[in-house]
């Protein structure tokens, strides 16, 4: 091992770098806030591939946030995360469908996603 320690996001002249600096505002907490993280990959031919990671609290804040802004979101090829939302689609033991799960499925469909 030689050279300087690598700190922060990787840098490359062809990459658009977006990173949130670590500060007390973004430091880990015992109770995680609801949020979503979008990663966009750009090809040389101008194609944009959008991926999303979601954490929604037990009040479904992120799910409601996405649903309210669905018409301003770009198309996505992938969305995953911790939705804190029960559904017969992904929970074998559930016997009902929540309105939040239906909203999440509708939002996902509107941004070009299919359940897999």
C-alpha positions in Angstrom: 0.0 0.0 0.0 1.5 3.3 -1.0 0.3 6.8 -1.9 -2.3 9.1 -0.3 -5.5 7.8 1.3 -8.5 8.1 -0.9 -11.2 10.2 0.7 -14.6 11.1 -0.9 -16.2 10.1 -4.1 -14.1 8.9 -7.1 -13.2 11.5 -9.7 -13.0 11.0 -13.4 -13.0 13.8 -16.1 -16.0 12.1 -17.9 -18.1 11.8 -14.8 -20.5 14.4 -13.4 -19.8 14.2 -9.7 -22.6 14.7 -7.2 -21.9 14.0 -3.5 -23.3 15.3 -0.3 -20.5 16.5 2.0 -20.5 14.7 5.4 -21.6 17.2 8.0 -23.6 17.1 11.2 -26.8 17.7 9.2 -26.3 14.4 7.3 -24.7 12.4 10.1 -26.3 9.1 11.0 -29.2 9.3 13.4 -31.1 6.8 15.5 -34.3 7.5 13.6 -33.6 7.8 9.8 -35.5 10.5 7.9 -37.6 9.6 4.9 -35.7 10.2 1.7 -34.9 9.0 -1.8 -31.6 9.0 -3.6 -31.5 9.2 -7.4 -28.5 8.1 -9.4 -28.4 9.1 -13.0 -25.9 7.4 -15.4 -25.2 9.2 -18.7 -24.0 7.3 -21.8 -21.9 8.7 -24.6 -24.9 8.6 -26.9 -27.0 10.9 -24.7 -29.0 8.2 -23.0 -29.8 8.7 -19.3 -30.5 5.8 -17.0 -32.1 6.8 -13.7 -32.0 4.6 -10.6 -33.7 5.3 -7.2 -33.1 4.1 -3.7 -35.9 4.9 -1.2 -36.2 4.9 2.6 -39.7 5.7 3.8 -40.5 6.1 7.4 -43.5 4.5 9.2 -45.6 7.5 8.2 -44.9 6.8 4.5 -43.4 10.2 4.0 -41.2 9.3 1.0 -44.0 7.4 -0.7 -46.3 10.4 -0.4 -43.6 12.7 -1.5 -43.0 10.7 -4.7 -46.7 10.3 -5.4 -47.2 14.1 -5.1 -44.3 14.8 -7.5 -44.7 11.8 -9.9 -45.4 14.0 -12.9 -42.1 15.9 -12.5 -40.0 12.8 -12.1 -38.0 11.4 -15.1 -38.5 7.7 -16.2 -36.6 5.2 -14.1 -35.1 1.8 -14.8 -34.8 0.7 -11.2 -36.2 1.5 -7.8 -35.5 -0.3 -4.5 -35.4 0.5 -0.8 -37.1 0.1 2.5 -40.6 1.3 2.0 -42.1 0.3 5.4 -45.2 -0.5 3.5 -47.1 -3.8 3.6 -48.7 -5.3 0.5 -50.0 -8.7 -0.6 -47.7 -8.3 -3.7 -44.4 -8.6 -1.6 -45.6 -9.8 1.8 -46.9 -13.4 1.8 -48.4 -13.1 5.2 -50.5 -9.9 4.6 -54.2 -10.4 3.9 -55.1 -6.9 2.7 -53.8 -4.2 0.4 -53.1 -0.8 1.9 -53.8 2.4 0.1 -50.1 3.3 0.6 -49.0 0.2 -1.3 -51.4 1.0 -4.1 -50.1 4.5 -4.3 -46.5 3.2 -4.4 -47.4 0.8 -7.2 -49.1 3.5 -9.2 -46.2 5.9 -8.8 -43.7 3.2 -9.9 -45.9 2.4 -12.9 -46.1 6.1 -13.9 -42.2 6.4 -13.9 -41.8 3.4 -16.2 -41.2 0.6 -13.7 -42.6 -2.9 -13.5 -42.7 -5.2 -10.4 -39.9 -7.8 -10.5 
